Amino acid sequence: MLSINNLSKGFRLYKSPSDRFLEIVLRTSRHKYHQALNDVSFELGRGEALGIIGANGAGKSTLLKVLLGVIVPDSGNIAVDGRITGLLELGTGFNHELSGIENLRINASFMGMSDQDIKRSSKEIVDFSEIGEFINEPLKIYSSGMIMRLAFSIAINANPDYFVVDEALAVGDAYFQQKCIRKILEFRNKGGSLLFVSHDLNAVKLLCDRVMVLEQGRVLEIGSPNEATKVYNRSLARKGSQSITFGKNTNSKEFGTLRAEIIKCTLTGEFSGNNKISSGEKVNIRCNVLCHELIDDLVLGFIIRDKFGQDIYGTNSFLMGVNFPKAINKPLQAVWNFVMNVGPGKYTLVTALHVGPDHTVECLHWKDATLEFEVAGINGPNFIGLCKLEPALEIISSTQKK
């Protein structure tokens, strides 16, 4: 069990290095104090995965640095019954003048591996990182992606009980990111525990059992991935406006300033009834909107989510280059027409009305579960996966000219 109790950490911020010196000499305060973590408590059991999300400056990276022993907390305590390793900012703990293999040995030793373990695991680490012959070259000639590959390979192969991952996975190509995710899932299947920080909410939902939302150094929510991401979205929306209206409780599926509202939404198939359609069928989504005052840059969008809470597709009127006319207390209707090329299953439609490109400027009305619908059966050739791409297939004989 990893147990965190009442953890707090603050930093003195100086305008210039000289202010730090003058504060000592003149004995007068010349700094501002930033509380990065404020009374943070949570537990993580063996085999569990906890996601940590929050806006920039919420305290996510500070928390992980404390857990990994990079910085010391001001108060609180950490109790852990195993080894913690992790991956923080790119290149943390690396000496760029040394070779990859030298950095491997040093960092693996810092993570608690014995010399014998390092010798036994070095080939596996290098092979997984796919660094190749560059492993004997100094890190200063590595790309950021190569450094991330090496850092991840060392950390995940150090036989941790608890593995900590910061946003470093965002660096590198999609192929290696997927390889890392498979390795993390393999680690979890063997009973490992995961602390995962990311702005990629889909990755958090995929990898984590629970999610913690941090806001200004405090724990805002700890709950299921779906519920926690709802709280996070409300937190982002609140930053855009001080007059956000929520439901009767914090679990409300609707929120916004309500200067404009989504009155009604329907999803209808060309041949099917409402909310039950076939894959490959033409559908339309109709949303009725009512503005209670003149609003510039009004934008309406939707997201389709699967039963696991993964965002399958989303768009909005801004991205599509369509402008709303200005109107007060006069219903406006937006109609999206498209082919529902997703696989059979149950889905949820999320709708959002906001000012500007996204809901972080001002969220007018967010409806987390506007409606539920089911895709049952496939109209046309069968396929595998979440979406139908409709590729063209041509078989070319080796005797034919290409």
Secondary structure, DSSP 8 states (H G I E B T S, - for coil): -EEEEEEEEEEEE-SSHHHHHHHHHH-S---EEEEEEEEEEEEE-TT-EEEEE--TTSSHHHHHHHHTTSS--SEEEEEESS-EEEE-STTTT--TTSBHHHHHHHHHHHTT--HHHHHHHHHHHHHHHT-GGGGGSBGGGS-HHHHHHHHHHHHHTS--SEEEE-GGGGSS-HHHHHHHHHHHHHHHHTT-EEEEE-S-HHHHHHH-SEEEEEETTEEEEEE-HHHHHHHHHHHHHHHH-S--B--SSTT-SEEB--SEEEEEEEEEESSS-BTEEEET-EEEEEEEEEESS--TTEEEEEEEEETT--EEEEEETTTTT------SS--EEEEEEEE--B-SEEEEEEEEEEESSSTTTEEEEEEEEEEEEEEEEESSS---SSB----------TTS--
